[in-house]
Amino acid sequence: MAVKGAVLDPSVLLWIGQSPECFQFRVETIKWIQHQLEDPATAISDRTLGSIMTFAMWTVSYDHFVVSRLTDDQIQAGYSNLKEMISHMDAIQRIVNLRGGLNGFNDDGAMVAKLTL
């Protein structure tokens, strides 16, 4: 028996991404990340890095479904999350660099795997 789930349906993903609950969760998470970034120790923690990586993954997933339906003019006008994605990836790179590059994760193979995927 095949299991079918509406979660993978693009229309459901679009609905979730535009819901007030999703927006509120994103706002609360951004506030938490900003608070983490205020302290040099927590700014480069796995928790902070993982949160930013999650935002990056969500942006890629959401854009995959949204951008594929946009015209070139809409993309140029900023309807996609390209700038947000670049911001997340820049933050991930800064944290990795502050921790000594990928070599700074030698004791954490699982995190290295996540960073290099």
C-alpha positions in Angstrom: 0.0 0.0 0.0 1.4 3.4 -1.0 1.1 6.2 1.5 0.0 9.4 0.0 0.4 12.7 1.9 -1.0 16.1 1.0 2.1 17.6 2.7 4.1 17.2 -0.5 1.4 18.7 -2.7 2.6 22.2 -3.9 -0.7 23.8 -3.1 -0.5 22.7 0.5 3.1 24.0 0.8 2.0 27.3 -0.7 -0.9 27.5 1.7 1.3 26.7 4.8 3.9 29.2 3.7 1.3 32.0 3.5 -0.6 31.1 6.7 -0.5 33.5 9.6 0.7 30.7 11.9 3.7 30.1 9.6 4.5 33.8 9.5 4.3 34.1 13.3 6.6 31.1 13.7 9.1 32.6 11.3 9.0 35.9 13.2 9.5 34.2 16.5 12.4 32.1 15.1 14.1 35.2 13.6 13.9 36.9 17.0 15.4 33.9 18.7 18.2 33.8 16.1 18.9 37.5 16.5 19.1 37.0 20.3 21.5 34.1 19.8 23.7 36.3 17.5 24.1 38.9 20.3 26.3 36.6 22.3 29.6 35.5 20.6 29.4 32.1 22.2 25.8 31.3 21.1 26.2 33.0 17.7 28.4 30.2 16.4 26.6 27.3 18.2 25.2 24.3 16.5 21.7 25.4 17.5 22.1 28.8 15.8 23.7 27.2 12.8 21.0 24.5 12.6 18.3 27.2 12.8 19.7 29.2 10.0 20.2 26.0 7.9 16.6 25.2 8.5 15.5 28.6 7.2 17.7 28.1 4.2 16.1 24.7 3.5 12.6 26.1 3.9 13.5 28.9 1.5 14.7 26.5 -1.1 11.6 24.2 -0.8 9.2 27.1 -0.8 10.9 28.8 -3.7 11.0 25.6 -5.7 7.2 25.6 -5.8 6.6 29.4 -5.9 9.3 30.5 -8.4 8.5 27.8 -10.8 5.1 29.5 -11.2 6.5 33.1 -11.5 7.2 35.0 -14.7 10.7 36.4 -15.3 9.3 39.9 -14.6 8.0 38.8 -11.2 11.3 37.2 -10.2 13.1 40.4 -11.2 10.6 42.4 -9.1 11.6 40.4 -6.0 8.7 38.0 -5.7 11.1 35.1 -5.1 13.1 34.6 -1.9 16.5 34.7 -3.6 17.8 37.6 -1.5 16.6 35.7 1.7 18.4 32.6 0.5 21.6 34.5 -0.1 21.4 36.0 3.3 21.0 32.6 5.0 23.8 31.1 3.1 26.1 34.1 3.9 25.3 33.7 7.6 26.1 29.9 7.4 29.4 30.7 5.7 30.3 33.3 8.3 29.6 30.9 11.2 31.6 28.1 9.6 34.5 30.5 9.0 34.3 31.8 12.6 34.6 28.2 13.8 37.7 27.6 11.7 36.1 26.4 8.5 34.9 22.8 8.0 38.0 21.7 10.0 36.3 23.3 13.0 33.7 20.5 12.9 36.1 17.6 12.9 34.5 16.2 16.1 31.0 16.5 14.6 30.8 14.4 11.5 27.0 14.7 11.4 27.2 18.5 11.2 29.8 18.3 8.5 27.6 16.1 6.5 24.7 18.5 6.8 26.9 21.5 5.9 28.2 19.8 2.7 24.9 18.5 1.4 
